[in-house]
Structures are given as structure tokens and as C-alpha cells.
Amino acid sequence: MGDLEAAADIATGGLIGHTIEPRAGDATSAHAGAHGACLNCGTALTGAFCHACGQQAHVHRTLGAIWHDILHGVLHFDGKLWRTLPMLAWRPGELTRRYIAGERARFVSPMALFLFSVFTMFAVFSIVGLSPPTDISSDTAIRAGIEETRKRIADNRREAIEDRDKLGAADPKRAELTKQIADYERDYRELGRMLPVIDARGSGNRIIGGIETGWKRLDKGIEKANKNPGLALYKLQSNGYKFSWLLIPLSLPFVWIMFAWRRQYHGYDHAVFVTYSIAAMSILFTILSVAATIGLGEGWIFAIATFVPILHMYRQLRGAYPSTRFRTIVRTLFLSLMIVSFIFPLFLVALLGLGLLG
């Protein structure tokens, strides 16, 4: 079921992205000689599309057309995806600048690509097994498990003593059972030493400490997370892609700060930069998760995950906001530091809060 859900997430991301993607630049076959009135708004047709509302002149009404629309939305993005991805990988700054300058029909819009890439990333994570565990035990469950194990060990020890006492003093099995009894006693004592450690950690079943905020809804969420930490982690991951768009407004102020005195750049420019950048990183980590699954070494994974984002950010900044190499390097380092120190931690705090309140 996990793989099916992951595939559904990929399809959902593609369809959502295709839905918000402008129709301009659609490479779909045209039926150029269409005549009559638009079936959507009634305007007289003069070509393959209605010039008033943009609907195609030819409307399919077959089951095959439904599957075509699904595959088209997930994989095709009107042909623009295959023009956008190479530029996003190798010339992200030029892609950003050209889109801002008005080349909207040629490339996938930042938000459509963002949605598709984020849904795909979390779906692939699920397929390859990069999901939070759902069987995490709270301190209370751990303590109960230790007590149950100690009880089984005590029962086994008692049975071993009874079996030993039935044997004669010269029976060779007596020494074997004596050693087995000593092992049971050692295991019983070792498990017993763990109980005070668990008790010292707090109230016994809290993973978020003994926090009382006074806000009933939040306190109730904390109590639920303490009782079922596995579910809390699952909700955190689920919120990860549902609220991934929060990374955009969280990042915008830090990009704006770097160019606040340069009036030729506006908030829209920064939003396009940030959204394309996040989409690129989502695609990168999707590829890395697959590479790790097929055996790429951890050293390579770490090196790529560390240095490629910085290099990509440098190239995108240099192309989108033309400047000297030195200034671009400084801005790259500044933005990287802000991501690690503020943007990502704030995002995690927001996810945690939304999960607890939900």
C-alpha cells in the first residue's frame, strides 16, 4: 500500500502542477481548422483555442482521453518540462532571469514545478523507505516491555532450577543447567538496572518533556504526541509536503535583504528565485535517495548533498542577479548560513506546531 500511495502522490503533484500551469505554450495537437462556438463560453472560434477563455476547440469525450489527460498532466507538462529541467540543473540563473523577463510560455512556472518536485520527492522517500518509524515506544511502553521480559526470565530461571533439582549430583546436565540459571540471573539484574534510568527521564511517557503551555489545544496535542510518538512523527512527515510552501515566505526576507538597495529587483523576482531553487533541491534529494537505494556510498551522498546545493545556489544567484564573483560568493555563503540557522529550523518548528495543533 505504501508504494501505491507514493505513486498516487507523484500523480497528484503532477496533476496539481499541470492545473496551475498556464495554458500558453501548450504543445498539444491543435485541430487548427476548428469552427463553430466555444463549448465553454460560446465565443466564435477562429483557431485551435478560444481567444476569449483559452479552452481547446476540440474536446474529447472518451475514456482514453481521461487516461491521456492524467499521463499528460503527470509526465508531460505540455512539453515544457523537458525544456525547463536542463536549464534548472545547469543554468538556473538564466532560467530565473528569462522567466522573470517574460518567457512564461516556454518554461514550466516555478510554482507548478515546485509542487510536482515536492510531491515526487516525498513519494520517492516513501517508496525507498525513508519514512519515520511508526512503532516508536514511549517510556511507559519501554518500561512495560522490560518488566515483561524480566518476568519471562524469572519464569525460565525457576523452571531451570526445578529441572536441575530433579537431577542427581553426578548428572552432567546439572552443570549445564547451573550455568543457564546464572545467565538468567545476570540478564535479570542487567534489565533491572535499566528501570531507574527510564524513571529518571521524567514522567515515564513523555517525549516532549513535561511542557504545560496553558493553551488547551496545544497541551492536548503534546499529550497525544507523548502517548503515540510514532503517529506524531508520521504527522510531521505528512505536514512536510502539505506545508512545504512555507519555505517560500520564510526564505523571501533573507533574499530581499541581499538586494534591498537595488530597486530593479522586486518581490516577484525573489519569489521566482526561491521557488525554482527549492524545486531544484527537491529534485536533487529525490535523485540522491534513489542513488542511495541502488548502492551509492554514503561518502558520495554526503558530499553531493553538501556541495551541490551551494554550487547550484551560486550559479543561480550569479545568473539571476548579475554581479561580481566575489559578491555572489558572499551572498551564497550568507544565504546558506541563513538556511541552516533560521529558515529550516523555523520550518521544522512550524511543522511541529501544526502537527500538535492538528
C-alpha positions as CSV (number, residue, x, y, z in Angstrom):
1,M,0.0,0.0,0.0
2,G,2.9,2.4,0.7
3,D,4.1,2.2,-2.9
4,L,0.7,2.7,-4.2
5,E,0.2,5.8,-2.0
6,A,3.6,7.1,-3.2
7,A,2.7,6.7,-6.8
8,A,-0.6,8.5,-6.1
9,D,1.4,11.3,-4.5
10,I,3.5,11.6,-7.7
11,A,0.4,11.7,-9.8
12,T,-1.2,14.3,-7.5
13,G,1.8,16.5,-7.7
14,G,1.9,16.4,-11.5
15,L,-1.8,17.0,-11.8
16,I,-1.8,19.9,-9.4
17,G,1.2,21.4,-11.1
18,H,-0.4,20.9,-14.5
19,T,-3.6,22.5,-13.2
20,I,-2.0,25.8,-12.1
21,E,0.4,25.8,-15.1
22,P,-0.7,28.4,-17.7
23,R,-2.0,27.0,-21.0
24,A,0.3,29.3,-23.0
25,G,2.9,27.2,-24.8
26,D,0.8,24.1,-24.8
27,A,2.3,21.7,-27.3
28,T,-0.8,19.6,-27.6
29,S,-2.1,18.8,-31.1
30,A,-4.2,21.6,-32.4
31,H,-7.1,20.8,-34.7
32,A,-6.3,24.1,-36.2
33,G,-9.2,24.4,-38.5
34,A,-11.9,24.3,-35.8
35,H,-15.1,26.2,-36.4
36,G,-18.3,27.0,-34.5
37,A,-18.7,28.2,-31.0
38,C,-16.6,27.5,-27.9
39,L,-18.3,24.9,-25.8
40,N,-17.2,26.7,-22.6
41,C,-18.1,30.4,-23.2
42,G,-19.9,30.4,-26.6
43,T,-17.4,32.7,-28.3
44,A,-17.0,32.1,-32.1
45,L,-13.9,30.1,-32.7
46,T,-11.1,31.3,-35.0
47,G,-8.4,28.6,-34.3
48,A,-7.4,25.7,-32.2
49,F,-8.2,27.6,-29.0
50,C,-10.9,30.0,-27.9
51,H,-9.4,33.5,-27.9
52,A,-11.7,34.5,-25.0
53,C,-11.3,31.8,-22.4
54,G,-8.4,29.7,-23.7
55,Q,-10.2,26.3,-23.9
56,Q,-9.3,24.0,-26.7
57,A,-11.7,24.0,-29.6
58,H,-11.7,20.2,-29.9
59,V,-13.0,18.5,-26.7
60,H,-12.5,14.7,-26.3
61,R,-15.3,12.6,-24.8
62,T,-13.7,9.2,-24.5
63,L,-12.3,7.1,-21.7
64,G,-9.0,7.1,-23.5
65,A,-8.9,10.9,-23.2
66,I,-9.2,10.6,-19.4
67,W,-6.0,8.5,-19.2
68,H,-4.3,10.7,-21.7
69,D,-5.1,13.8,-19.6
70,I,-3.7,12.0,-16.5
71,L,-0.5,10.9,-18.2
72,H,-0.2,14.2,-19.9
73,G,-0.5,16.1,-16.6
74,V,1.9,13.9,-14.7
75,L,4.6,13.4,-17.3
76,H,4.3,15.9,-20.0
77,F,3.6,19.4,-18.6
78,D,2.7,20.4,-22.1
79,G,6.3,19.7,-23.3
80,K,7.7,22.5,-21.2
81,L,9.1,20.2,-18.5
82,W,11.9,18.9,-20.8
83,R,12.9,22.4,-21.7
84,T,12.9,23.6,-18.1
85,L,14.7,20.8,-16.2
86,P,18.0,21.0,-18.1
87,M,18.2,24.7,-17.6
88,L,17.2,24.3,-13.9
89,A,20.1,21.9,-13.5
90,W,22.9,23.7,-15.5
91,R,21.8,27.3,-15.9
92,P,19.3,28.1,-13.1
93,G,20.2,31.8,-13.0
94,E,19.4,32.2,-16.7
95,L,16.1,30.2,-16.3
96,T,15.1,32.5,-13.4
97,R,16.0,35.7,-15.3
98,R,14.3,34.6,-18.5
99,Y,11.1,33.7,-16.7
100,I,11.1,37.0,-14.8
101,A,11.7,38.8,-18.1
102,G,8.6,37.4,-19.6
103,E,9.4,34.0,-21.2
104,R,6.4,32.3,-19.4
105,A,5.1,30.1,-22.2
106,R,8.4,28.4,-22.8
107,F,9.1,27.1,-19.3
108,V,7.2,25.4,-16.5
109,S,6.2,28.0,-14.0
110,P,8.1,28.0,-10.6
111,M,5.0,27.0,-8.6
112,A,4.0,24.2,-10.9
113,L,7.5,22.8,-10.9
114,F,7.7,23.3,-7.1
115,L,4.5,21.3,-6.5
116,F,5.5,18.5,-8.8
117,S,9.0,18.1,-7.4
118,V,8.0,18.2,-3.7
119,F,5.2,15.7,-4.2
120,T,7.6,13.4,-6.2
121,M,10.3,13.8,-3.5
122,F,8.1,12.7,-0.6
123,A,6.6,9.9,-2.7
124,V,10.1,8.5,-3.6
125,F,11.1,8.8,0.0
126,S,8.2,6.6,0.9
127,I,9.0,4.1,-1.9
128,V,12.7,3.7,-0.9
129,G,11.8,3.5,2.8
130,L,12.9,7.0,4.0
131,S,9.9,7.3,6.3
132,P,9.7,7.9,10.1
133,P,9.2,4.7,12.1
134,T,5.6,4.2,13.4
135,D,6.5,1.7,16.2
136,I,8.4,4.1,18.5
137,S,7.6,3.2,22.1
138,S,7.2,5.7,24.8
139,D,9.0,5.3,28.2
140,T,5.9,3.7,29.6
141,A,5.8,1.1,26.9
142,I,9.6,0.5,27.2
143,R,9.3,0.0,30.9
144,A,6.4,-2.4,30.5
145,G,8.4,-4.3,27.9
146,I,11.3,-4.6,30.3
147,E,9.1,-5.8,33.1
148,E,7.5,-8.4,30.9
149,T,10.9,-9.7,29.8
150,R,12.1,-9.8,33.4
151,K,9.0,-11.9,34.2
152,R,9.8,-14.4,31.4
153,I,13.4,-14.6,32.6
154,A,12.3,-15.3,36.2
155,D,9.9,-18.0,35.0
156,N,12.6,-19.6,32.9
157,R,15.0,-19.5,35.8
158,R,12.5,-21.1,38.1
159,E,11.9,-23.9,35.6
160,A,15.6,-24.5,35.2
161,I,16.1,-24.7,39.0
162,E,13.3,-27.3,39.2
163,D,14.8,-29.3,36.4
164,R,18.3,-29.2,38.0
165,D,17.0,-30.3,41.4
166,K,15.5,-33.4,39.8
167,L,18.9,-34.5,38.5
168,G,21.4,-36.4,40.5
169,A,24.6,-34.8,41.8
170,A,26.7,-36.7,39.2
171,D,24.5,-35.9,36.2
172,P,26.4,-33.9,33.5
173,K,23.4,-31.9,32.6
174,R,23.4,-30.4,36.2
175,A,26.4,-28.2,35.4
176,E,24.8,-27.0,32.1
177,L,21.6,-26.1,33.9
178,T,23.6,-24.3,36.7
179,K,25.3,-22.2,34.0
180,Q,22.0,-21.4,32.3
181,I,20.5,-20.3,35.7
182,A,23.5,-18.0,36.2
183,D,22.9,-16.4,32.8
184,Y,19.2,-15.9,33.6
185,E,20.2,-14.2,36.9
186,R,22.7,-11.9,35.1
187,D,20.1,-10.9,32.4
188,Y,17.5,-10.2,35.1
189,R,19.9,-7.9,37.0
190,E,21.0,-6.0,33.9
191,L,17.4,-5.3,32.8
192,G,16.7,-4.2,36.4
193,R,19.4,-1.6,36.2
194,M,17.7,0.0,33.2
195,L,14.5,0.8,35.1
196,P,15.9,3.7,37.2
197,V,17.4,5.2,34.1
198,I,14.0,5.3,32.4
199,D,12.3,6.6,35.5
200,A,14.8,9.4,35.8
201,R,14.0,10.7,32.3
202,G,10.7,12.2,33.5
203,S,7.2,11.2,33.9
204,G,7.7,7.9,32.1
205,N,5.8,8.5,28.8
206,R,6.8,12.0,27.6
207,I,8.9,12.6,24.5
208,I,8.4,16.4,24.6
209,G,9.1,16.7,28.3
210,G,6.7,18.0,31.0
211,I,5.6,21.0,29.0
212,E,2.5,22.8,30.0
213,T,1.7,25.9,27.9
214,G,-1.7,26.8,29.2
215,W,-3.1,26.6,25.7
216,K,-5.5,23.6,26.0
217,R,-5.4,22.7,22.3
218,L,-1.6,22.7,22.2
219,D,-1.3,20.8,25.5
220,K,-3.7,18.2,24.2
221,G,-1.6,17.8,21.1
222,I,1.6,17.4,23.2
223,E,-0.2,14.8,25.3
224,K,-1.2,12.8,22.2
225,A,2.4,13.0,20.8
226,N,3.7,11.7,24.1
227,K,1.3,8.8,24.1
228,N,1.9,7.9,20.4
229,P,5.3,9.2,19.2
230,G,5.2,7.1,16.1
231,L,1.9,8.8,14.9
232,A,3.4,12.2,15.8
233,L,6.4,11.6,13.5
234,Y,4.1,10.4,10.7
235,K,2.1,13.6,11.0
236,L,5.3,15.6,10.9
237,Q,6.3,13.9,7.6
238,S,2.7,14.4,6.3
239,N,2.8,18.1,7.1
240,G,6.2,18.2,5.5
241,Y,4.8,18.2,2.0
242,K,1.5,19.7,2.8
243,F,3.1,22.8,4.1
244,S,6.3,22.8,2.1
245,W,5.2,26.0,0.5
246,L,6.0,27.7,3.9
247,L,9.7,27.5,2.8
248,I,9.0,30.2,0.2
249,P,7.7,33.0,2.5
250,L,10.3,32.0,5.1
251,S,13.1,32.4,2.6
252,L,11.9,35.6,0.9
253,P,13.0,38.1,3.6
254,F,16.6,36.8,3.5
255,V,16.8,37.1,-0.3
256,W,15.3,40.6,-0.1
257,I,17.9,41.7,2.4
258,M,20.7,40.9,0.0
259,F,19.2,43.2,-2.7
260,A,17.2,45.7,-0.7
261,W,19.1,48.7,-2.2
262,R,18.8,47.5,-5.8
263,R,15.5,48.8,-7.0
264,Q,15.5,46.9,-10.3
265,Y,14.7,43.7,-8.3
266,H,11.2,43.2,-6.8
267,G,9.5,40.8,-4.5
268,Y,8.2,38.8,-7.5
269,D,11.8,38.3,-8.7
270,H,12.8,36.9,-5.3
271,A,9.8,34.6,-5.2
272,V,10.7,33.1,-8.6
273,F,14.3,32.7,-7.5
274,V,13.3,30.9,-4.2
275,T,10.6,28.7,-5.8
276,Y,12.9,27.4,-8.6
277,S,15.7,26.9,-6.1
278,I,13.5,24.8,-3.7
279,A,12.2,22.8,-6.7
280,A,15.8,22.1,-7.8
281,M,16.8,20.9,-4.3
282,S,13.7,18.7,-4.1
283,I,14.7,17.0,-7.4
284,L,18.3,16.7,-6.2
285,F,17.3,14.9,-3.0
286,T,14.9,12.7,-4.9
287,I,17.8,11.5,-7.1
288,L,20.1,11.1,-4.1
289,S,17.5,8.9,-2.3
290,V,17.3,6.6,-5.3
291,A,21.1,6.6,-5.7
292,A,21.5,5.6,-2.1
293,T,19.0,2.7,-2.6
294,I,20.9,1.3,-5.5
295,G,24.2,1.4,-3.6
296,L,25.9,4.8,-4.0
297,G,28.3,5.2,-1.0
298,E,27.4,7.3,2.0
299,G,30.5,9.4,1.4
300,W,29.4,10.4,-2.1
301,I,25.8,11.0,-0.9
302,F,27.1,13.4,1.9
303,A,29.5,15.2,-0.5
304,I,26.9,15.7,-3.2
305,A,24.2,16.8,-0.6
306,T,26.6,19.3,0.9
307,F,28.4,20.9,-2.0
308,V,25.9,20.7,-5.0
309,P,23.3,22.9,-3.3
310,I,25.9,25.5,-2.6
311,L,27.2,25.4,-6.2
312,H,23.7,25.5,-7.6
313,M,22.8,28.5,-5.4
314,Y,25.9,30.3,-6.6
315,R,25.1,29.7,-10.2
316,Q,21.5,30.7,-9.8
317,L,22.5,33.9,-7.9
318,R,25.1,34.8,-10.5
319,G,22.7,34.4,-13.4
320,A,19.5,35.9,-11.8
321,Y,21.3,38.8,-10.1
322,P,24.3,39.6,-12.2
323,S,27.3,40.7,-10.0
324,T,30.9,40.0,-9.5
325,R,32.1,36.6,-8.4
326,F,33.2,37.8,-5.0
327,R,29.8,39.4,-4.2
328,T,28.0,36.3,-5.4
329,I,30.1,34.1,-3.3
330,V,29.5,36.3,-0.2
331,R,25.7,36.2,-0.9
332,T,25.8,32.4,-1.4
333,L,27.5,31.9,1.9
334,F,25.2,34.3,3.6
335,L,22.1,32.6,2.2
336,S,23.4,29.1,3.0
337,L,24.0,30.2,6.6
338,M,20.5,31.6,6.9
339,I,19.0,28.4,5.6
340,V,20.8,26.3,8.2
341,S,20.5,28.7,11.1
342,F,17.0,30.2,10.6
343,I,14.9,29.1,7.6
344,F,15.0,25.3,8.1
345,P,14.7,25.4,11.9
346,L,11.8,27.8,11.6
347,F,10.2,25.4,9.1
348,L,10.6,22.5,11.4
349,V,9.1,24.4,14.4
350,A,6.2,25.4,12.2
351,L,5.6,21.8,11.2
352,L,5.8,20.6,14.8
353,G,3.4,23.3,15.9
354,L,0.9,22.5,13.1
355,G,1.1,18.8,13.9
356,L,0.5,19.3,17.6
357,L,-2.4,21.7,16.9
358,G,-3.9,19.4,14.3
